[in-house]
Amino acid sequence: MHLIQIPYLKKLWHDQRYVLLILVLSGALFEYLYAWVFFRSPMSGFIEGYFKFLPAEITSIIGVKAGTAFYQTQMLAFGYAHPLILITLSFLPISMPARYISGEIESRNFDIFFSRSIHRAIVPTHLFLFIMVSTALQALALVSGTWVTHLQFSIDLNIWDYVQVALAAFFFYLSLTSFALTIAAFQNERGKALSKIIGIVIFFYFYDTITRLNQSLKGFLTFSYFRLYQPSDIILHKTSNFQGILICLLLIILFLTIAILRFNRRDL
């Protein structure tokens, strides 16, 4: 029995190669265009002026304060937490567990797959491995987009700070992957697994937003899942990147273990 099933990884690659290519290219292109719009386009001065009039609650959520020496670095950092980037980075971690675990259970495809001498743990572990490589490529693409803008537009920044943000994104979305794998391992239908994963992620996101907006709820912000990935705070060294990565690693180990154990013991 082989621990690494190359044919299964090839299947995942064959199914997702075009999706992954689009996600990687769109991430790099977004960071490039994002920097151009905010710092080199004819609208850049208007945008900065507009940010000066935004309420403090909104600017605290975005992590950008116009008129300060950190405006440029904060704005670039927000590009790594922009809703479009959040959707891009979470697409595979959310969709693949639902499709390749719950969806395969629903369609009874595992009856044929496990008729050979293949351990059940192959499925969740190889899904995690594929998404891990995919997330690493997307994180690298984000940094590449920022680096190109740094060279072309002569934007003064420390590229190493954005490498740290990309590293935080890598571990954050791997923790999301392990969480999604756990939910999928308990479900028999692809649609239900997908809706539950998306629903819980949306709840986490709005929990973070509401606790930031409401001063009386600030104490609950400590328990926000999205506190583990705050690009602006990482850039300004307001938070420990090591601590966030460590918590994500613990979550990965916990939920990936639960997903493997549940998948190994459940009826297929």
ChimeraX attribute file (.defattr): number of C-alpha atoms within 10 A of each C-alpha:
attribute: neighborCount
match mode: 1-to-1
recipient: residues
	/A:1	8
	/A:2	9
	/A:3	11
	/A:4	11
	/A:5	14
	/A:6	11
	/A:7	9
	/A:8	15
	/A:9	17
	/A:10	13
	/A:11	11
	/A:12	17
	/A:13	15
	/A:14	10
	/A:15	11
	/A:16	16
	/A:17	14
	/A:18	11
	/A:19	12
	/A:20	20
	/A:21	14
	/A:22	13
	/A:23	23
	/A:24	23
	/A:25	15
	/A:26	19
	/A:27	26
	/A:28	22
	/A:29	17
	/A:30	21
	/A:31	26
	/A:32	22
	/A:33	16
	/A:34	21
	/A:35	23
	/A:36	17
	/A:37	14
	/A:38	18
	/A:39	20
	/A:40	14
	/A:41	12
	/A:42	11
	/A:43	12
	/A:44	15
	/A:45	12
	/A:46	10
	/A:47	14
	/A:48	18
	/A:49	12
	/A:50	11
	/A:51	17
	/A:52	15
	/A:53	11
	/A:54	13
	/A:55	9
	/A:56	15
	/A:57	14
	/A:58	15
	/A:59	15
	/A:60	15
	/A:61	16
	/A:62	20
	/A:63	19
	/A:64	23
	/A:65	21
	/A:66	19
	/A:67	12
	/A:68	10
	/A:69	9
	/A:70	14
	/A:71	16
	/A:72	21
	/A:73	19
	/A:74	22
	/A:75	22
	/A:76	23
	/A:77	26
	/A:78	21
	/A:79	23
	/A:80	27
	/A:81	20
	/A:82	16
	/A:83	11
	/A:84	14
	/A:85	20
	/A:86	14
	/A:87	13
	/A:88	19
	/A:89	24
	/A:90	19
	/A:91	15
	/A:92	23
	/A:93	27
	/A:94	26
	/A:95	19
	/A:96	24
	/A:97	30
	/A:98	29
	/A:99	18
	/A:100	21
	/A:101	28
	/A:102	26
	/A:103	22
	/A:104	19
	/A:105	21
	/A:106	17
	/A:107	13
	/A:108	13
	/A:109	14
	/A:110	16
	/A:111	12
	/A:112	8
	/A:113	13
	/A:114	12
	/A:115	8
	/A:116	9
	/A:117	9
	/A:118	14
	/A:119	13
	/A:120	16
	/A:121	15
	/A:122	18
	/A:123	21
	/A:124	25
	/A:125	19
	/A:126	18
	/A:127	22
	/A:128	21
	/A:129	14
	/A:130	20
	/A:131	22
	/A:132	19
	/A:133	12
	/A:134	23
	/A:135	28
	/A:136	19
	/A:137	18
	/A:138	27
	/A:139	24
	/A:140	18
	/A:141	22
	/A:142	26
	/A:143	25
	/A:144	20
	/A:145	21
	/A:146	27
	/A:147	22
	/A:148	17
	/A:149	19
	/A:150	17
	/A:151	10
	/A:152	10
	/A:153	13
	/A:154	9
	/A:155	17
	/A:156	10
	/A:157	14
	/A:158	12
	/A:159	14
	/A:160	12
	/A:161	18
	/A:162	25
	/A:163	19
	/A:164	17
	/A:165	25
	/A:166	23
	/A:167	18
	/A:168	24
	/A:169	25
	/A:170	24
	/A:171	24
	/A:172	26
	/A:173	25
	/A:174	25
	/A:175	24
	/A:176	21
	/A:177	28
	/A:178	29
	/A:179	23
	/A:180	27
	/A:181	33
	/A:182	26
	/A:183	23
	/A:184	32
	/A:185	25
	/A:186	15
	/A:187	19
	/A:188	20
	/A:189	18
	/A:190	22
	/A:191	15
	/A:192	16
	/A:193	27
	/A:194	22
	/A:195	13
	/A:196	17
	/A:197	25
	/A:198	16
	/A:199	12
	/A:200	12
	/A:201	19
	/A:202	12
	/A:203	12
	/A:204	15
	/A:205	15
	/A:206	14
	/A:207	17
	/A:208	21
	/A:209	19
	/A:210	15
	/A:211	19
	/A:212	20
	/A:213	15
	/A:214	10
	/A:215	10
	/A:216	9
	/A:217	11
	/A:218	13
	/A:219	10
	/A:220	13
	/A:221	16
	/A:222	12
	/A:223	13
	/A:224	16
	/A:225	16
	/A:226	17
	/A:227	16
	/A:228	22
	/A:229	25
	/A:230	23
	/A:231	29
	/A:232	26
	/A:233	17
	/A:234	20
	/A:235	23
	/A:236	13
	/A:237	11
	/A:238	10
	/A:239	17
	/A:240	12
	/A:241	20
	/A:242	11
	/A:243	11
	/A:244	18
	/A:245	20
	/A:246	15
	/A:247	14
	/A:248	23
	/A:249	15
	/A:250	12
	/A:251	19
	/A:252	22
	/A:253	13
	/A:254	15
	/A:255	20
	/A:256	23
	/A:257	17
	/A:258	18
	/A:259	23
	/A:260	20
	/A:261	16
	/A:262	17
	/A:263	21
	/A:264	17
	/A:265	10
	/A:266	9
	/A:267	8
	/A:268	17
